[in-house]
Amino acid sequence: MAFWDKPKQYTLPPPFESMKKRTHNDWSEMTEWFRFVLDRAQADRKKVDRPDWDRFECEAMLSAVNWVRAKMDKDPITLRRLLRQQAMAVGHIDYSQKFALYCTELVYDEA
């Protein structure tokens, strides 16, 4: 079982309680946390025999995003919506950082 299947075991960035303030530090630390999740998924994809490794990463990120949104009393997002964000990161030299940032945007998005 991958670590993101039980995200409650992992600690969110320290200012989680005050995240509704949406300060730069909150965004920065949340983005770092999503980067950590993505790094772990990228490391674990080598252990998984799946040709669609990008889908594997997106499923991990979807779980993490929806877990944080639930903690903030927000509705979950769909995989389709996450894939739109991921597609914007594809092709960037800093793909992982961009994808993590876009996941942070999904957390704070009200729609």
RABELNOR-V387714 format. One record per run of one state. SS is the DSSP state (@ for helix, = for strand, . for the rest). FROM is the first residue (numbers start at 1). TO is the last residue. If there is no record, write none. Layout:
# RABELNOR-V387714
SS,FROM,TO + SS,FROM,TO
This chain:
# RABELNOR-V387714
.,1,2 + @,3,9 + .,10,13 + @,14,21 + .,22,23 + @,24,47 + .,48,52 + @,53,71 + .,72,78 + @,79,89 + .,90,94 + @,95,108 + .,109,111
